[in-house]
């Protein structure tokens, strides 16, 4: 599953940072390196079937930055984005519990904002190193708030892929693609992710 994640995250981050972030040269290489270290570390060493166990902050895989794809799907410079930027700053320093706390506070003020629910789901996945029941609930709340928006399905699918659940991730992404407008700038982002994940071999049976 490590190679699946390397392939998918490499494709998604390259598309997102190049298309939406306009990063080039050394800046792009540095951003991709940071993302791939975090994703590949869990893909190669994570074991989602084991019960949860608290880990020292220094041993936890680096959080995966999802700022650019999230902003591409939900937009920027809105009330949710301001909260999400604060949470992103904590996540970038590995302070994942603080990021979760910020987003929970934001949701008390804006309980029906799908971008904040997606952000909380992502933050919970980064904090645990895998998808959890609490993260699943957050993504479900995002879908309830925006049933026709592909972003909640896309990010839940990515969380499943990061946790070794390839088939479930594919199902989520295929649903996301079906409800994505043909003219959406991020449609190729989802379509190419499906192609990459479909081509990868399934993880070995546990």
N, C-alpha and C positions, 0 to 999 in steps of 0.2 A: 504493500500500500504506500510505502515511502516514495516509490518511483511515480505512482499515480499522482500523489500530492505535488511532487516536484514538477511534473509535467503541467498539471492544471494551474498551480499557483504561478509557475513561470509564465504561462500563456496569459493568464488573467492580469497579473501585475504588469507585465510588459505592455499589454494593450491599454490598460487603464492609465498607467503613468505616461505612456507616450501620447495616447489620444487625448486624455482629459487633463493630465497634469503638465503637458508640454515640457517634460524633463528631457534633457539630452546629455550625451557625453558622460563625463564623470559623475554628474549628479544622478543620472539615471542608473548608472552602474552601482553607485553607493546605495541608492534606495532599494534596488532589486536584491543586492546582497543582504541587506538587513532583513527584508521580507523572507527571502529564501532560507536564511539561517533559522528563523523562528519556525517556519512551516516544516522544513525538512527535519529539524530536530525532533519534532513530535511524530512526523510520519515514520521516521526510521526507528524511534525508540519507544513511542507511546504504545500502551496496551490498554485499550478502552474496556476490555472485559474485566479488568481488575477493579476491586473496590477503591473508592477515593481515599487519598491519604494526603494530609497537608504536607507541603514542601517548603523548604527555605526559599526565600525570594531569589537568592543567587543561583538556585538549581532549576528554577522554572524556565521553560522555553520562552524566548522573547515573544511578546505579543505581536500579532500579525496586523499591520496597518491596513485598514479598509477605507481610509478617508476618501480617496479618489473615486472608487466605484460607488460608494454611498452618496457622495455629492453629485455624481453623474445621474443617479437615479432619483434622488430626492431634492436636488438643488442646493444652493448656498445662500448665505446671508438672510436666513429666516430665523424665527424664534428657536426652532429645534437645533439648527446648526450652531447657534451660539453655545448652547449647553454641550453639544457633541464635541465642539472644539476644546472645551475645558476638559472633558473626559479623555479626549485624544491625548492631551498634554500629559495627563497622568499615565495613560497606557504606554506612551512612548518612553517613559522612565521606568516601566515595569511595575508601577503602582496600580495594579489592576483592581484591588479592593476599593481604593479611593475612586477609581473610574466608575465602578458599579454604584458606589454611594452617590456620586454626583448625578448619575442618570436616574436613580430611584427618586432623588429629590426633584429632579426635573419633571418626572412623571406624576408626582403629587400635584404639581402646578398645571401640567398639561396631560391628563390621563388618556386622552384619545389621539395622541400624536403617533402615527405609525413609525416615523423616523426615530423617535426616541425609544420606542419598543424594540426596533431592530438594533439600535445602538446598545440597548441593555442586553439583548441576546448575545451580540458580539462580545461585549465586555465580560459577560458571564462565561462564555466559551474560553476567552483568553485567560480568565482567572483560574478556571479549572483545568485548562489544557485539553478539553474535550467538551462535546455537547452534554448538557445536563438536563434534568427535568425542568429546572427553573429557566434555563435558556429556551427550552422548547416552549414553555408557557409564554415567554416574552415574544417569541416569533409568532405564536398563535394569536396573541393580542394584537400584534402588528397586522396580521392578516384580517382580523375582525375589524380593525379600524380602517383598513384600505383593501377590501376584498378583490378589487380589480387591478391592484398594483403588483408588478412582478417582484419588487425588491424584497418583501418578506420571504417569499419562496426562494429567491436566489441566495440570500444570506443564510437561511436555514440549510439549504442544500450545501453551501460551502462549509458550514459548521459540521454537517454530516460527513462530507468528504474528508475533512481534517481529522475526524474521529474514526475513519476506516469504514464508514457505511456507504460504499460506492453506489450500490443499487438504489438506496433511499435518496442519495444525493441526486442521482440521475433523474429519478421520478420528480423530485422537486424542481430541478432545472427545466425539465421538459414542460411541466405545468407553467413555470415562469415564462418560458418562451411563447407558449400558446396565448398568453394574455399580454404579451409585449407588442406595442404598436410596430407595424412594419417600418415606420420612419424614425423610430426611436434611435438616438445616437448610440445607445448602449446595447442594442439588440445583437450586434455581432459579438459583443463581449460574452453574452450568454450562449449564443449558438456555438462559438468556438470552444467554450468550456465543455459543452455537451459532447462535441466531437472528440476532444482530448480524453475526457473521462470514459467515453464509450470504447475508445480504442485501447485503453489500458487493460491489462489482465486483472481479473478479480483478485481480492486478497485471499490468502490461503484460509481454508476452513479451520476454525478453532476447535 
